[in-house]
Amino acid sequence: MAMQVGESGDGEETPMSDINTTPLVDVMLVLLIIFLITVPVVLQTVPLTLPKVEFVANQNKPEDVNLSVRAVDGRCEVYWGLHPETADSLLQRATDTLAAYVRSVGGAGNINEENIPEVHIRGDINTPYRCVGGAISVMQRAGYPRIGFISEPPPHGSL
């Protein structure tokens, strides 16, 4: 290992106290270039063009279930039409209603894309997700394959 020495003002050789920063700067520049090249590759996303949606009036079928969900004093309230339901009564009513509909069309083999019953959920804007999520979970356990949300469209032309 070598050490560079230089002369001091009195003629004696003393070690230099200056640090050679050139190799450090070279290494840092190389690392900077590597990160500049690799970061855009890591952060790449799939290019998507999201649709501009015009709201279309929903066609309700008689077999569709309309639920309203809201929270009052921290409690979740679920209404089937205008009748309040608990989680147990909602599951029982949903199961019975779906079973009766399947019998009325002649069995599960006669259900197709056009006549499959749907659940439409209206949630108050101040309702916590746990209330809406609970209603979704109960209706899925009852066997309803299609669950959607009803919303109020923005004023015409404000998309």
C-alpha positions in Angstrom: 0.0 0.0 0.0 1.4 3.3 -1.0 1.0 6.7 0.6 1.6 10.0 -1.1 3.8 12.4 0.7 4.6 16.0 0.0 6.9 18.7 1.3 5.9 21.0 4.0 7.1 24.5 4.3 10.2 23.5 6.4 11.5 21.0 4.0 10.3 17.8 5.7 8.1 15.3 4.0 4.7 15.0 5.6 1.6 12.9 4.7 -0.9 14.7 2.5 -4.3 15.2 4.2 -6.3 15.8 1.0 -8.7 13.0 -0.1 -8.8 12.1 -3.8 -12.5 12.3 -4.5 -12.3 11.5 -8.2 -12.9 7.7 -7.9 -15.8 8.4 -5.5 -17.4 10.8 -8.0 -16.8 8.3 -10.8 -18.6 5.5 -8.9 -21.5 7.9 -7.9 -21.9 9.0 -11.5 -22.0 5.4 -12.7 -24.6 4.5 -10.1 -26.7 7.5 -11.0 -26.7 6.5 -14.7 -27.7 2.9 -13.8 -30.6 4.2 -11.6 -31.7 6.6 -14.3 -31.9 3.8 -16.8 -33.5 1.2 -14.6 -36.2 3.2 -12.7 -38.4 3.9 -15.8 -38.3 0.2 -16.6 -39.5 -0.7 -13.1 -42.2 2.0 -13.0 -43.7 1.1 -16.4 -47.4 0.6 -16.4 -49.8 -0.9 -18.9 -51.2 1.9 -21.2 -55.0 2.1 -20.8 -57.6 4.3 -22.3 -60.4 4.5 -19.8 -63.9 4.9 -21.2 -65.9 8.0 -21.0 -69.2 6.6 -19.8 -72.6 8.0 -20.5 -75.1 6.8 -17.9 -77.8 4.6 -19.3 -81.1 4.0 -17.5 -81.0 0.6 -15.9 -83.7 -1.9 -17.0 -85.1 -3.5 -13.9 -86.6 -6.9 -14.0 -89.3 -8.1 -11.6 -87.0 -10.7 -10.2 -84.3 -8.2 -9.3 -83.7 -7.3 -5.6 -83.3 -3.7 -4.6 -81.5 -3.1 -1.3 -80.9 0.3 0.4 -78.0 0.5 2.8 -77.3 3.3 5.3 -75.7 3.8 8.7 -77.5 5.4 11.6 -75.7 6.0 14.9 -72.9 3.6 13.9 -75.3 0.8 13.1 -75.8 -0.6 9.6 -79.3 -0.7 8.3 -80.3 -2.7 5.2 -83.7 -2.4 3.6 -85.2 -4.8 1.1 -87.5 -2.4 -0.7 -89.0 -0.5 2.3 -88.7 -3.4 4.8 -85.7 -3.3 7.3 -83.7 -6.5 7.5 -81.1 -7.9 9.9 -78.2 -10.0 8.5 -79.9 -13.3 9.3 -83.3 -12.3 8.0 -81.7 -10.8 4.8 -79.9 -14.1 4.2 -83.0 -16.2 4.8 -85.2 -13.9 2.6 -82.6 -13.8 -0.2 -82.1 -17.6 -0.2 -85.9 -18.2 -0.2 -86.5 -15.6 -2.9 -83.8 -17.1 -5.2 -85.0 -20.6 -4.6 -88.6 -19.7 -5.4 -87.4 -17.9 -8.6 -85.3 -21.0 -9.7 -88.4 -23.2 -9.2 -90.6 -20.7 -11.1 -88.4 -20.9 -14.2 -88.2 -24.7 -14.1 -84.9 -25.3 -12.4 -81.4 -24.0 -12.5 -80.9 -25.3 -16.1 -83.4 -22.7 -17.4 -81.5 -19.7 -16.0 -79.5 -17.8 -18.6 -77.9 -14.4 -19.1 -81.2 -12.7 -19.8 -83.3 -13.9 -16.9 -80.7 -14.2 -14.1 -81.8 -12.2 -11.1 -79.6 -9.3 -10.0 -79.1 -7.4 -6.7 -79.1 -3.6 -6.9 -77.6 -1.8 -3.9 -78.2 1.8 -3.2 -75.8 3.1 -0.6 -76.0 6.5 1.2 -72.9 8.6 0.6 -72.0 8.6 4.3 -72.4 4.9 4.7 -69.1 3.1 5.7 -67.9 0.4 3.4 -68.4 -2.3 6.1 -72.1 -1.8 5.8 -72.2 -2.1 2.0 -69.6 -4.9 2.1 -71.8 -6.8 4.6 -74.8 -6.6 2.3 -72.7 -7.8 -0.6 -71.4 -10.7 1.4 -74.8 -11.8 2.5 -76.3 -11.7 -1.0 -73.3 -13.6 -2.4 -73.8 -16.3 0.3 -77.5 -16.5 -0.7 -76.4 -17.3 -4.2 -76.9 -14.2 -6.2 -74.2 -14.0 -8.9 -74.8 -10.4 -10.0 -74.5 -7.5 -7.6 -74.4 -3.9 -8.8 -74.6 -0.4 -7.4 -77.1 2.2 -8.2 -75.8 5.8 -8.3 -77.0 9.2 -9.1 -75.5 10.4 -12.4 -73.9 13.8 -12.5 -75.7 16.6 -14.3 -75.9 16.1 -18.1 -72.7 17.1 -19.8 -70.4 17.3 -16.7 -68.3 14.2 -17.6 
